[in-house]
């Protein structure tokens, strides 16, 4: 009886174990099948996207020949095409790695020179983040067998990863040397960035583990280091990481480069590595960007003029920053910064009318910049528009809570952004002009004695300075600031905050108001004489400004006054 119970129990246990094991195998097979299907989906999508990108790239090249004046725009397009292609290639490589289909094809070439050229193509990325980037190759030249496609991805991923997690004014170093037998190359990428916590080191090469990219205020996909490890292992090499929080990180990769380390199917005898062709156009584009910035500076000086509204655009993506500057400079004077700290320096030194800032930036982000501006009395009047890729309602509310005047989600249309800029500036000007009219009216009326505010004293002195030089057509911003005892930027900011007018518009507004007053007292005055009396060099320009301000020509205004007196 006992044996029957024991046997029955063992049978039940065995059956249950077999059932559980079978179910695990079943679910495992389903997961593997789903993963394989997803890999196929990613692979197919990547292939499908590469085709239109090739067409777009070819179209851009054709446009270069047809309309060469837009060269800066073509470079921006080409740079972002290359970035998309690189990302899609990484997805394809990751998919192949998971399916065990990654293949090596090595060719003979100068290993050191190829690595150096690949690293140099990433130099603008380092410059954009304000990093000191050095490359040391020992020896400077040495022949070996490499798969350029795979080696390019290893170098790019390690260097771009170092750039992501190293703060501004940090240091990234690439050291390349050979072993004593000259059959392996040792690649060491080190930085003095934020480092990696010990509890996260074990997940470092895990696919889709994106680390602390949010904390570092950068972007991450979670496939770069995982793919790098797979590519290193494909070579039969090794990869190691040493890191200390707050000190920095060092990745060390060892790869074989002698012909004996590879099988016959992995060796390409027919081709040699050609290092004369750059692996990326990034370096060339960065140089063009610098040229484009100089052109933009010249256009700003020649185009918008002193009376145009002055914007500060803060964006850490240099391509988007230059594109926005190029487009907005057609209507505004545009200054640029790549983070909040740079922006604050510009705000302190330059007169501005509005700030446009990205939210996610290194060093000081857009929220921190907005809060700093709004709590500083001298700049608190400046409107701020925040740009962000986040679309949640709480993100919008958070932006408004720190003091932002408007909020635009990416991607956005430049026309929409311009409308928001114009609305904010015009609304502020309208309110401040109403306040100015009231203030100027109050200055001429007897009032109950009271202690004048600093703003009232400043405005009264400003009006008196302009009246004292009313007939001086050469009275300009510099002389005005000297008479007020302030810098030109302080004068601009003060007048903007109190009246909504730039310095030249303020002077012109006082001149037009005095001209109107003279007409009312002396209806027979000659318009040309009046124009000179209030500091206009050209009576025609005076008439144009007067009509724009009051809706009628000066001669019509005088005629209407005369008719009113007759009646």
C-alpha positions in Angstrom: 0.0 0.0 0.0 2.8 2.3 1.0 4.7 1.5 -2.2 1.6 2.3 -4.3 1.4 5.7 -2.6 5.1 6.3 -3.2 4.9 5.3 -6.8 1.8 7.3 -7.4 3.3 10.4 -5.8 6.5 10.0 -7.9 4.3 9.6 -11.0 2.4 12.8 -10.2 5.7 14.7 -9.4 7.3 13.4 -12.6 4.2 14.3 -14.7 3.9 17.7 -13.1 7.6 18.4 -13.7 7.3 17.2 -17.3 4.3 19.4 -17.8 6.0 22.5 -16.3 9.2 21.8 -18.4 7.1 21.4 -21.5 5.3 24.6 -20.9 8.6 26.4 -20.4 9.9 25.0 -23.7 6.7 26.0 -25.4 6.8 29.6 -24.1 10.5 29.8 -24.8 9.9 28.7 -28.4 7.2 31.3 -28.7 9.5 34.0 -27.4 12.3 32.9 -29.7 9.8 32.9 -32.6 8.5 36.3 -31.7 12.1 37.6 -31.4 13.0 36.2 -34.7 9.9 37.8 -36.3 10.8 41.1 -34.7 14.3 40.8 -36.0 12.9 40.2 -39.4 10.6 43.2 -39.0 13.5 45.5 -37.9 15.7 44.2 -40.7 13.0 44.7 -43.4 12.2 48.2 -42.1 15.9 49.2 -42.0 16.3 47.9 -45.6 13.2 49.7 -46.7 14.3 53.0 -45.1 17.8 52.8 -46.6 16.3 52.9 -50.1 14.5 56.3 -49.8 17.5 57.7 -47.9 19.7 56.8 -50.9 17.2 58.5 -53.2 17.1 61.6 -51.0 20.9 61.7 -50.8 21.2 61.5 -54.6 18.6 64.3 -54.9 20.6 66.5 -52.6 23.7 65.9 -54.7 21.8 66.9 -57.8 20.5 70.1 -56.1 24.1 71.0 -55.2 24.8 71.4 -58.9 21.6 73.2 -59.8 21.3 75.6 -56.9 24.8 75.9 -55.2 23.8 79.0 -53.2 22.0 76.7 -50.7 25.2 74.7 -49.9 24.7 75.1 -46.1 21.2 73.6 -46.3 22.5 70.7 -48.4 25.2 69.9 -45.9 22.6 69.9 -43.1 20.5 67.4 -45.1 23.5 65.2 -45.9 24.7 65.2 -42.3 21.3 64.0 -41.0 21.0 61.4 -43.8 24.4 60.0 -42.8 23.2 59.8 -39.1 20.1 58.0 -40.1 22.0 55.6 -42.3 24.5 54.9 -39.5 21.6 54.2 -37.0 19.9 51.9 -39.5 23.1 50.1 -40.1 23.5 49.5 -36.4 20.0 48.1 -36.2 20.9 45.8 -39.1 24.1 44.7 -37.5 22.3 44.1 -34.2 19.7 42.0 -35.9 22.4 39.9 -37.7 24.3 39.5 -34.4 21.2 38.1 -32.7 20.6 35.7 -35.6 24.3 34.7 -35.7 24.7 36.0 -39.2 27.5 38.6 -38.6 30.4 38.0 -41.0 33.9 39.4 -41.1 35.6 40.4 -44.3 39.1 41.8 -43.6 41.4 43.5 -46.1 45.0 44.7 -45.9 45.6 48.3 -45.1 47.3 50.8 -42.8 45.5 50.1 -39.5 46.8 53.1 -37.6 46.0 55.6 -40.3 42.5 54.2 -40.8 41.7 54.4 -37.1 43.1 58.0 -37.0 41.0 59.1 -40.0 37.9 57.5 -38.5 38.5 59.3 -35.2 39.1 62.6 -36.8 35.7 62.4 -38.6 34.1 62.5 -35.1 36.1 65.5 -33.9 33.2 68.0 -34.6 31.1 66.0 -32.1 33.7 66.6 -29.5 34.1 70.3 -30.4 30.3 70.7 -30.2 30.3 69.5 -26.6 33.4 71.6 -25.7 35.6 68.6 -25.1 39.4 68.3 -25.4 40.0 65.4 -27.8 43.4 63.9 -28.4 44.5 61.0 -30.6 47.8 59.1 -30.1 48.9 56.2 -32.4 52.0 54.2 -31.7 53.4 53.6 -34.3 51.8 56.2 -36.5 51.6 53.8 -39.4 51.4 50.0 -39.6 49.9 47.5 -42.0 47.4 44.9 -40.9 44.2 43.1 -41.8 41.0 44.8 -40.7 37.3 44.9 -41.5 36.8 48.6 -42.0 33.0 48.5 -41.7 33.2 46.7 -38.3 36.2 48.7 -37.0 34.4 52.0 -37.9 31.4 51.0 -35.8 33.6 50.1 -32.8 35.6 53.3 -32.9 32.5 55.5 -33.5 30.5 53.9 -30.7 33.3 54.1 -28.1 34.1 57.7 -28.9 30.5 58.9 -29.1 29.7 57.1 -25.9 32.6 58.9 -24.2 31.3 62.2 -25.5 27.8 61.6 -24.2 28.9 61.1 -20.6 31.6 63.7 -20.4 30.7 67.2 -19.3 31.6 70.5 -21.0 35.4 71.3 -21.0 36.0 67.6 -20.2 38.6 65.4 -21.9 38.4 62.4 -24.2 41.5 60.5 -25.3 42.1 57.8 -27.9 45.3 55.8 -27.6 46.2 53.1 -30.1 49.2 50.8 -29.9 50.4 47.3 -30.9 51.6 44.5 -28.8 55.2 43.3 -28.9 54.5 40.8 -31.7 52.7 43.4 -33.8 49.8 41.0 -34.4 47.2 42.7 -32.2 46.1 46.3 -32.0 45.1 47.8 -28.5 42.6 50.5 -28.6 42.0 52.5 -25.4 39.3 55.2 -25.2 39.3 57.1 -21.9 37.4 60.1 -20.5 37.0 62.1 -17.3 33.2 62.0 -17.4 30.6 61.0 -14.8 31.8 57.4 -14.6 29.7 54.2 -14.2 28.3 53.0 -10.8 29.5 49.5 -9.8 26.0 48.2 -9.7 25.5 49.1 -13.3 28.8 47.7 -14.7 27.3 44.2 -15.0 24.6 45.6 -17.3 27.0 47.6 -19.4 26.9 45.5 -22.5 23.3 44.4 -22.2 21.3 45.2 -25.3 18.7 48.0 -24.9 20.2 49.0 -21.6 20.5 52.8 -22.0 22.4 53.7 -18.8 22.1 57.2 -17.3 21.7 59.1 -20.6 18.8 61.1 -19.0 20.9 62.1 -16.1 23.7 63.1 -18.5 21.1 65.1 -20.6 21.9 63.2 -23.8 20.2 60.6 -26.0 20.7 56.8 -25.9 19.3 53.8 -27.8 20.8 51.0 -25.8 22.4 49.1 -28.8 25.8 50.9 -29.2 27.9 49.1 -26.6 26.1 45.8 -27.0 26.9 45.8 -30.7 30.4 47.0 -30.0 31.0 43.9 -27.8 29.5 41.6 -30.5 31.8 43.1 -33.1 34.8 42.7 -30.9 34.0 39.1 -30.1 33.4 38.5 -33.9 37.1 39.4 -34.4 38.1 37.1 -31.6 39.1 40.1 -29.6 38.4 41.3 -26.0 36.8 44.4 -24.5 37.1 45.6 -20.9 35.9 48.6 -19.0 37.3 50.3 -16.0 35.3 53.1 -14.4 35.0 55.2 -11.2 32.2 57.5 -10.5 33.1 61.2 -10.8 36.6 60.3 -12.2 36.0 58.8 -15.6 35.8 55.6 -17.7 38.3 53.7 -19.9 37.4 51.1 -22.5 40.1 48.8 -23.7 39.7 46.8 -26.9 42.2 44.2 -28.2 41.8 43.1 -31.8 43.9 40.7 -33.9 45.3 42.2 -37.2 47.5 39.5 -38.6 46.3 37.4 -41.5 46.7 34.1 -39.6 44.0 35.1 -37.2 41.3 34.9 -39.8 39.8 32.0 -41.9 40.0 32.0 -45.7 36.3 33.0 -46.0 37.0 36.1 -43.9 39.9 37.4 -46.0 39.5 39.7 -49.0 42.7 39.4 -51.1 41.5 41.5 -54.0 40.9 44.8 -52.2 43.0 47.0 -50.0 41.9 49.5 -47.4 41.6 53.0 -48.9 42.1 55.7 -46.3 42.2 58.5 -48.9 38.4 58.7 -48.8 36.9 60.2 -45.6 34.7 57.8 -43.7 32.2 60.6 -43.0 31.4 64.1 -44.1 31.0 65.3 -40.6 34.3 67.1 -40.5 33.6 68.8 -43.8 30.1 69.8 -42.7 31.5 71.3 -39.4 33.9 73.4 -41.4 31.0 74.6 -43.6 29.0 75.4 -40.4 31.8 77.6 -39.2 31.8 79.4 -42.6 28.0 79.6 -42.5 28.1 81.2 -39.0 30.5 83.9 -40.3 28.2 84.6 -43.2 25.3 84.8 -40.8 27.2 87.3 -38.7 27.8 89.4 -41.8 24.2 89.2 -42.9 23.0 90.2 -39.5 25.2 93.3 -39.6 24.0 94.2 -43.1 20.4 93.0 -42.9 18.1 93.3 -39.9 19.6 96.5 -38.5 19.4 98.1 -35.1 15.6 98.4 -35.0 15.0 94.7 -35.6 14.0 92.6 -32.7 16.8 90.7 -31.1 16.4 86.9 -30.3 18.6 84.5 -28.4 18.3 80.9 -29.6 19.7 78.3 -27.2 20.1 74.7 -28.6 22.7 72.1 -28.1 22.2 70.5 -31.5 24.5 72.5 -33.7 22.7 71.6 -37.0 19.3 72.7 -35.7 20.8 75.8 -34.1 22.5 76.9 -37.3 19.3 76.2 -39.3 17.1 78.2 -36.9 19.6 81.0 -37.0 19.7 81.0 -40.8 15.9 81.1 -41.1 15.2 83.6 -38.3 17.9 86.0 -39.3 15.8 87.0 -42.3 13.5 89.0 -39.9 15.4 89.3 -36.6 18.9 89.9 -35.2 19.8 86.4 -33.9 22.3 85.4 -31.2 23.0 81.8 -30.4 24.2 79.6 -27.5 24.6 75.9 -27.0 23.6 75.7 -23.3 22.1 77.7 -20.4 25.4 78.9 -19.0 26.5 80.4 -22.4 23.0 81.9 -22.7 23.2 83.7 -19.4 26.6 85.2 -20.4 25.0 86.5 -23.6 21.9 87.8 -21.8 24.1 89.8 -19.4 26.1 91.4 -22.2 23.6 92.0 -25.0 20.2 93.7 -25.4 17.5 91.1 -26.2 13.7 90.9 -26.9 13.0 87.2 -26.6 14.7 83.9 -25.8 14.0 80.6 -27.5 15.5 77.6 -25.7 15.6 73.8 -25.9 14.7 72.0 -22.7 17.2 69.2 -22.7 20.7 70.6 -22.8 24.0 69.9 -21.0 25.4 72.1 -18.2 22.2 74.1 -17.7 19.0 73.0 -19.2 16.1 75.1 -20.5 14.0 75.0 -17.4 17.0 76.1 -15.3 17.7 78.9 -17.7 14.1 80.1 -17.7 14.0 80.1 -13.9 17.3 82.0 -13.8 16.0 84.7 -16.2 12.7 85.1 -14.5 14.2 85.6 -11.0 16.6 88.2 -12.2 14.9 91.6 -12.1 17.0 93.1 -14.9 16.0 90.3 -17.4 12.6 89.1 -16.0 10.7 91.0 -18.6 12.2 88.9 -21.4 9.7 86.4 -22.9 10.9 82.8 -23.1 9.7 80.1 -25.5 10.7 76.5 -24.6 11.3 73.8 -27.2 11.0 70.1 -26.3 10.3 66.7 -27.7 8.1 65.9 -24.7 4.4 66.1 -25.3 2.8 65.2 -22.0 0.5 67.7 -20.3 2.5 67.7 -17.1 5.6 68.7 -19.2 3.7 71.7 -20.5 2.5 72.7 -17.1 6.0 72.3 -15.7 7.4 74.7 -18.3 4.8 77.3 -17.5 5.4 76.9 -13.8 9.1 77.9 -14.1 8.0 81.0 -16.0 8.1 80.1 -19.7 5.7 82.3 -21.8 5.1 79.7 -24.4 5.9 76.0 -25.2 6.5 74.4 -28.6 6.9 70.6 -29.1 9.3 69.1 -31.6 9.0 68.6 -34.5 7.7 72.1 -35.2 7.1 74.3 -38.2 9.2 77.4 -38.4 6.1 79.4 -39.5 4.4 78.4 -36.3 7.4 79.4 -34.2 7.6 82.8 -36.0 3.9 83.4 -35.2 4.5 82.7 -31.5 7.5 85.0 -31.5 5.6 87.8 -33.2 2.6 87.4 -30.9 4.7 87.6 -27.7 6.8 90.6 -28.8 3.8 92.5 -30.2 1.6 91.9 -27.1 4.4 93.1 -24.9 5.0 96.1 -27.1 1.3 97.0 -27.0 1.1 96.8 -23.2 4.3 98.8 -22.8 3.3 101.5 -25.3 0.1 102.0 -23.4 2.2 102.4 -20.2 4.6 104.7 -22.0 1.7 107.0 -23.2 0.4 107.2 -19.7 3.8 107.8 -18.3 4.6 110.6 -20.7 1.2 112.2 -20.1 1.8 112.0 -16.4 5.2 113.6 -16.7 3.6 116.8 -18.2 0.8 117.0 -15.6 1.0 118.5 -12.1 0.6 115.6 -9.7 0.3 115.1 -6.0 3.9 115.1 -4.6 5.2 111.6 -4.0 8.5 109.9 -3.9 9.3 109.0 -7.6 10.2 105.4 -8.4 13.6 104.6 -10.0 11.8 103.7 -13.2 10.0 107.0 -13.3 13.2 108.9 -12.7 15.0 106.9 -15.4 12.2 107.5 -17.9 12.0 111.2 -17.1 15.7 111.6 -17.6 15.6 109.7 -20.8 12.8 112.0 -22.2 14.8 115.1 -21.1 18.0 113.8 -22.8 16.2 113.4 -26.1 14.4 116.8 -25.8 17.8 118.4 -25.1 19.1 117.0 -28.5 15.8 117.3 -30.4 17.2 119.0 -33.5 20.4 116.9 -33.5 20.0 114.3 -36.2 23.3 112.7 -35.2 22.1 112.0 -31.7 22.5 108.2 -31.5 22.5 105.3 -29.0 26.1 105.8 -27.8 25.7 109.5 -27.0 22.3 108.8 -25.4 23.8 106.1 -23.2 26.6 108.4 -22.2 24.2 111.1 -21.2 22.2 108.7 -19.2 25.4 107.4 -17.5 24.7 103.7 -18.4 26.0 101.2 -21.0 24.3 100.9 -24.3 23.0 97.4 -23.4 21.6 98.6 -20.1 19.9 101.5 -21.8 18.4 99.1 -24.4 17.2 96.7 -21.7 15.7 99.4 -19.5 13.9 101.1 -22.3 12.6 97.8 -23.6 11.3 96.8 -20.2 9.7 100.2 -19.5 8.4 101.2 -23.0 8.7 98.2 -25.3 10.8 100.3 -27.7 14.3 100.0 -28.8 16.6 103.0 -28.3 16.2 104.3 -31.9 12.5 103.8 -31.8 12.3 105.6 -28.4 14.2 108.6 -29.8 12.0 108.6 -32.9 8.8 108.4 -30.8 9.8 111.4 -28.7 10.6 113.4 -31.9 7.2 112.5 -33.5 5.3 113.4 -30.4 7.1 116.8 -30.2 6.4 117.4 -33.9 2.7 116.7 -33.3 2.8 119.1 -30.4 4.5 121.8 -32.5 1.8 121.4 -35.2 -0.9 121.9 -32.7 0.7 125.1 -31.4 1.8 126.4 -34.8 -0.5 125.0 -37.6 1.2 127.2 -40.2 4.6 125.6 -39.7 6.3 124.2 -42.9 6.6 120.4 -42.8 10.2 120.4 -44.1 11.2 123.0 -41.4 9.4 121.0 -38.8 11.2 117.8 -39.8 14.6 119.4 -39.3 13.5 121.0 -36.0 12.8 117.5 -34.5 16.0 115.9 -35.8 15.0 114.2 -39.1 17.4 114.5 -41.9 14.9 113.8 -44.6 11.4 115.4 -44.6 10.1 112.5 -46.8 11.2 110.0 -44.2 9.7 112.2 -41.5 6.3 112.1 -43.3 6.5 108.3 -43.7 7.2 107.8 -39.9 4.4 110.3 -39.0 1.8 108.6 -41.1 2.8 105.2 -39.7 2.4 106.5 -36.2 -0.7 108.7 -36.5 -2.4 107.4 -39.7 -2.2 110.6 -41.7 0.4 112.6 -43.5 1.8 115.7 -41.6 0.3 118.0 -44.2 -3.1 116.4 -43.8 -2.8 116.7 -40.0 -2.0 120.4 -40.3 -5.0 120.9 -42.7 -7.3 119.2 -40.3 -6.1 121.4 -37.5 -6.7 124.5 -39.6 -10.2 123.4 -40.4 -11.0 122.7 -36.8 -9.8 126.2 -35.9 -12.0 127.8 -38.6 -15.0 126.0 -37.2 
